[in-house]
Amino acid sequence: MNLLAPLDPACRLLLAKIPDIIDKVFPLQERFKKKLKYDIADLSELFTSRRPDRKISYLSKPNLLSAYLRYFLPWNVYRLCRTLPSLPLELKDGDIITDLGSGPLTMTIALWCCRPELRKLNLEFHCIDRTAGVLEAGKKIFSALVDDFNNAENSKSSWKIKTIRGEIKNNGTLTAELRGKPSALVSAVNIYNEIFWNFSPVDKDSRQALAFKSARLLNSLCADNGSVFVFEPGIPRSGEFISALRDALIKQGQTIISPCLHQKECPFPGKAKWCHFAFDTNDAPEDLKKLSDAAGIPKDRGVMSYIFSCKRQPAAAVSKAMPLEVRIISDGFLVGSQTGRYCCSETGAVLVLNGKKQTDFLFPGSVVQVKMTGKIDAKSGARIAELLS
């Protein structure tokens, strides 16, 4: 499956129900509903331009928690639901999923919505966050979502949710003490940007150290055949961190499964060229898009960076005689009379030119076969290739 495939109809229906479920679990008086768009805009500024003004306990304020639950939670769930279906999650009865920085159970809700084959498994989720109120809010929303689904399907949930107070510190350590067997899946969604944003933009050494210590933590929580999933905003600093984390995970014995097609050096490690994926949000819930427009934060596109790895040996290398496979990571742009796209490959960064071939199937996340031309792009330094498929 290609990365970032559009939502399937069943998942889309579930996501469309989330706003109503939140309103049912956390009713909002009419006078507060009128103020909601301003609270969303205010919280958005606290995440971006006014980040230094944000307090650790910002979500303890009822209006900001309401804005987060009604806007940021559904959008984060949507972005995850565009990403998670392509990942080879090998979960079975009795497995534990540890979610670091869980917030309002964003990862758990997304998995329920987009991976229906997991719903009948006996899974135990350890959801960790520093704010108890946010965890409890997420637990109520998840329970209401599952109850609504089970009543419609005449089924019963087998997932067990355990909330734990704790956080990842600036030095990459976890304050919570976890007991029991290692986790089949360790996830960290939109949590590391909360940490490395505190570092100076020029303090690359601190971010590299955080990546190394984080990889060691993630690997230590992971079962022998378990997986690690880290998901961050698609901004340059996040891409730089994900690249550093990728390198550190490999050194910890992890094999990178997605989005990389190889285990070699990352071709897009920095701010000028960073690994991220963008996609249209045409299939996002209409009510959510209307709320975004009202708050003055329209979301026509989603952007993210992520890494998915596993404690297992990498697949055997592909014969050099075969066409080179590359992963598209950019939109198309004009290169003379042709369209070019930057791609990731085991040979480094590649600029693929389409020639006169049909390009409807080319989008960020796609895997295509190419033929190297032996030329180098003067602007980026990427090797130039021609599209074969």
Secondary structure as UniProt FT lines:
FT   TURN            3..4
FT   HELIX           9..25
FT   HELIX           30..47
FT   TURN            48..50
FT   HELIX           51..53
FT   TURN            56..57
FT   HELIX           58..60
FT   HELIX           62..67
FT   HELIX           68..72
FT   HELIX           73..83
FT   HELIX           84..86
FT   TURN            93..94
FT   STRAND          96..100
FT   TURN            103..105
FT   HELIX           106..114
FT   HELIX           116..118
FT   TURN            119..120
FT   STRAND          124..129
FT   HELIX           132..153
FT   STRAND          160..165
FT   TURN            170..171
FT   STRAND          183..189
FT   HELIX           192..196
FT   TURN            197..198
FT   TURN            201..202
FT   HELIX           204..221
FT   STRAND          222..233
FT   HELIX           236..251
FT   TURN            252..253
FT   STRAND          255..258
FT   STRAND          277..280
FT   TURN            282..283
FT   HELIX           286..294
FT   TURN            295..296
FT   STRAND          301..310
FT   TURN            320..321
FT   STRAND          324..328
FT   STRAND          333..335
FT   TURN            336..337
FT   STRAND          338..345
FT   TURN            346..347
FT   STRAND          348..353
FT   TURN            355..356
FT   TURN            360..361
FT   TURN            364..365
FT   STRAND          367..376
FT   TURN            378..380
FT   STRAND          383..387
//
